[in-house]
Amino acid sequence: MRLGARMFKTGLAVAIALYAAALIGFPSTVFAGFAAVFAIQPSIYQSYITTLKQLQANFIGVTISITLAYLLGNNPMIVGLSVMFVISLCRFLKIEKSAVSIALIAVISVMETTTMPIYLFGLMRFSSLMLGIFSAFLVNLLFIPPRYETTLFQQINQITTEILKWLRITTRHLSDDPSLKKEMTRIEKELRRMDELYALFSEEHVLRKKKHPVRARKLVVFRQLIKTTHRSFRVLRSIQKVDNRAKLMPEELQRRLIHEIDIVIHAHEHIMLGFMRKIKRGKNKEYQHLNESNIPDVVDQLLDLYQKNEMDYLIFLPLASMLMNYHQDLTHLQKLLNSYDQFHGDEKLDIIPKYRDLEDKYSS
């Protein structure tokens, strides 16, 4: 089992919270540790939002528990009713579940039996929980800060490479159908993980204003990269559906279709290599492979066959449509990359890690 960044930061935040609570002199340090566990988030922005929400939930829990303890006492039945009331109020205010947990911990911790005045005891518990929350926020901010730009591109590159490999194999009828279906299920999970990483990447903020345009263009480029990767997977799925009936096509049309698929695969690979600066990039070379494509002509041939009442060819039309969309997405992606180079040619995309990136396993 590998030590993921989030696992490491959770342990570190708990340790810092417990040490700090002991140094301050809180009678029970465990509540600071509980709060630190709930406050750890996969990104700095989410950690900031969570800190604000947990501050709100902690205040609600402590205030209600002090009030009810003064009015009704702190026997187990009153504690249970207080918990129900706090849950209802948090739902009404649409506070997320992790913050509700902090509110409930605050209620139970404040309403335990004590000889100390209840308002002082509640203030102490409130401070203990906030210490844990702020400890987690500082750990998120200062230790192993997320590098989602690198992690996201690695995910995109890995998935794209696998999809293009299976496209080549499947178009030549060399794939084993059960193995392909198994791989496609796995790739679908990786695509969802890729979308989650983009959501985290899009939440990151830059402090310097002059970096905002660069950041905005990066988001657009990565969004198109992801869209194109999804499109290539849809093409693979379409090919897999018609693979057993491909022999119904005239041989010349089969060769044309395979040729068109090879062109877009090669263009996609060329774009990815250029994106990583592994090959030279230039406007004339970038469009060379895409300009060789003539997918509309293949679509016209399939439509001609269909109009001749050869219904068997209808199944190939979605594949042709997918190929056209794939080609358009690749063309748009290349335009975006050229635009990025034009305006921010000196700004390097952070896609090659300089050290072992633990954040890739943040959910471990």
N, C-alpha and C positions, 0 to 999 in steps of 0.2 A: 504494500500500500504506500502510495506517494504522499508526501506532506504537501497538501495544496495551500495556496496563499491564504484562503479564507479560514482554513483550519488553523494555520499558524497564527493568524491575526486574532482569531477568537480566543485562543489560549493566552496570547500575550495581553489582550485587553482585560481578560479576567484576572490575570496575575497583577497587572498594574492597578486595577480597581481594588483588589483585596489589600495590596500593600498600602495604597493611598488611604483607604478606609481605616486600616490599622494605625497608620501614622497620625491621622487626624484624631483618632480616639473614639470612633463609633463603637458602641457596645456590641453590635453584631455586623460583621463585615460581609456576611454571606449575601445580603441583598444587593450590595454593589456588584458582586460577581454575577448574580442573576440578571441584573440590568445590562451588564456588558455583553452577555450572551445574546440577548434579544436585539441589541443595538447594532451588531456587526452587519454590514451590508456589502454587496459586491462592487459598489462604486461610490466615489466620494459624494456625488450629487445625491444618490439615494440615502447615504449615511446622513447627510445634512437634513434632508426632508424627514427622515426617520427620527432624528434627534428632536426636531421641532414637534412632531406628532407625539413622541413619547413624553416630552416635557408637558404637553397639554394633558395627556392621559394621566400622567403622574400627579399633576395638580388636581385633576378631577377626583382621582381615587383618594388622595390624602384629604382633600376638603370634605368630601362626602363622609368618609370614615370618621373624621374628627367630629363632624356635626352630629352624626347618628350615635356615636359613642357618648357624647354629652347628653343627648336627648333620651336615648333608649338603653344605654349600657353597651356591654360588649360580650354578651353571652353568645354561644354558637348559633342560635337561631337568628339573632340580630346580624351577626356576621354574614350568614347565608343570605338574608334579605338585602343586606348592603351590596353584596356581590351581584345579585340579580338586578338591583337598581342601577349599579354602575354599568353593567353590560347593556342594559336597555338604553341608558343615556349615551353610551359610546356608539351604539348602533344608530341612534337618532342623529348623532353628530357625524356619522359615517367615518369613524376612526378605524384604521386598519387593525387586523387581528393582533399583530405583534405589539402594537401600542396598547391594545386592550389588555393584553397579558400583564404589561407593566402596571396598569391601573388596578388590576385584581391583586397583584402582589402588594401594591401599596395599601389596598384596603385591608388585606389579611394581616400584614405586618404592623399596621398602625393600631388595629383593634385587638391585638394580643394584650394579655393582662400585664399591667405595669404600675409601679408606685409613682412614676414620674407624671407630672401634669400632662394631660392628653395632648394639648397643643404643642408642648415642647417635644413630646415623643413623636408626634406626627411630623414636626419640622425636621427632626433628626432622621426619620425614615425617608422623608422627601429628599433630603440632602444626600443620603446614602445612595438612593436610586439614581439621582442625577449624577453623582460621582461616577457610577458605573457607565451611564449613558455617554458622558463626556469622555471617559477613558476610551471607549470604543470608537468614538468619533476621531479622537486624536490618533489612535492607532491606524484607522483607515486613511487618515490624511498624511501621516508621516512615514509609515512602514509599508514597504512594497506597494507603492501606489499603482493602481491598475494601469496597464498598457494595452488597452483594448484595440488600438489601431493595429499593432503587431499581431495580437492574438486573432483578431477578426480576419486579417488578410491570410494568415496561415490556414484558418478554417476554410476560407473561400478557395484558396489555391489547392488544398488537399481534396476538397469535394469536387472541384472542377476537373482536376486530373483524373479522378476515379470515373466521373461521368463520361469524359471524353474517351477514356480507355474502353469502357463498355460500349460506347457508341461505335467505335471502330470494330470491336468484336462482333456486335450484334448485326451490323449492316452486312457483314460477310457470312452470316448464319453459322458462326462458330461458337456461340454462347450456349451453355447448358441452361435450359429454361428454369429449373428449380433454383439453381445457383444464382441466376440473374434476379429472380423474384426476391430471394433472400437478401441480396445486395441492395436492391432497390428499397426494401423496407428499412435497411440500415441507413442508407443515404437520406431517406426522408427524415429520419431522426436527426441526422447531422445537419440537414437544412433547417430544421426547427431550432437547433442549437445555434446555427449561424444567425438566424433572425434575432434570437435573444441577445447575442453578442452585439449585433448592430444597435439594438435598443439601448444597451448599456453604453456603447460608444457614443451614441447620439446625445446621451444625457451629460456627458462630460462637458465642462465649461473651460474656456480659456480666459485668463484675467486681463491680458493685454489687448487693447482694442484693435491694434493694427493686425492682430492675428485672427480677428473675427472673419474677414473675407476668405482667408485661407481655410479656416475651419469649415465654413459654409460650403466651399467648393469640394473639400474632402468628403463631406457628408454626401454630396450629390454623386461624386465618383463612386463611393462605396455602395450607395444605394443602387446605382446602375450595375455595378459588378454583381451584386446579389441578385438583382432582377435577371441578369443574363445567365447566371448560374441556374436559377430556377427554370428559366426557359430551356436550357440545354437538357435539364432533367425531364421536362415535359416531352421534348423530342425523343429522348430515350424511351420513355413510357409508350409513346405512340408507335415507335419502331417495334417494341416488344409485343404490342398488341397485334401487329400485322405481319410479324416475322414468318409465321407459318403459312401465310397466303401470298407471300411475295412472289412466288413462282407463277402466280396467275398473270403477272405483268409480262409484256413482251421483253425479250432480253435487252433490247436497246434501251428501253425505258428504265429497266432495272439498273443498267450501267449508268445512265444519266442521273438517277436518283442517288446512287452511291457516290457518284462524283460530286454532286452538290453537297451531300453531307460531309464528304472529305474536305471540301473547300471551307465550309463554316467551322469545322473542327480545327483545321489548320489556322484559320484566321483567329479563332479564340485562343489557341495556344500562342500565337504570335503576339497578340495583345497582352496576354498575361506575362510573357517573357519581357516584353517592352516595359510593362508596368514595374517589373522588378529590376529594370535596368540591366538585364542579362544580355540583351541584344540592342543594337543601335536603333534609335527611333527617329523617324522622319516622316513628314506628311505624305510624300510620294510612296514610300514603302508601306506605310500603315494600311493604305486602302488597296494595295495591289491584289491581295488574296480575295478580299470581299468583292472587288470589281470583276473578278473572274466568274463570279456566281451568276447563274441565269435561272433562278428558281421559278420566276413567273412562267417561263417557257415550259418547265416540267408540269406546273399546275395546269397550263393550257392543254397539254397532252392528256392529262388525266381527265380533264373536263370533256375533251373530245371523245374519249373512250366511254365516259358515262352517258353522254348525249346520244351515243349509238346504242343505248339501252343495254349496255353491258354493266349491270348493277353490281357485279363483283368488284368493280373498281371504285365504288363509292367509299369503301372503307379506307382508301388511301388518301382521300381528300383532306381529312384532319391532319395527317402527317405533313402534307404539302403546306397547309396553312401554318402549322407550327414552325416549319422550316423558314417560311417567309418572315414570321415574327422574330425568330431567332436571328436571322440575318439583319433585320432592322435594329434589334437591340444591340448587336455587335457594332453596327455602324454608328449608332448613337453613343455607345461607350467610347469608341475611338475618338469621336468629336469632342467628348467631354475631357478625355485625356490630353488631346491636343490643346484645348482651351486652358486646361490647368497648366500645361507647360508654358503656354504663351504668357500667362499672367503671374505664375508663381514658379518659374523654372528653377529658381535658386532654392526653393523650399522643398526639401526632400521628404518624401512620404516615409513615415516610420514603420516600415514593413519587414525589415530584417533585424531580428533581435541581436543585441550586442552581448547579451548574457542569457543564462537559462531563465526562461520566463515562467515563473510559477503561476502567474495569473491564469494561464491556460487551463489550470486545474482548480479554478477558484471554487467550484462546487464540490470538490472532493470531500 
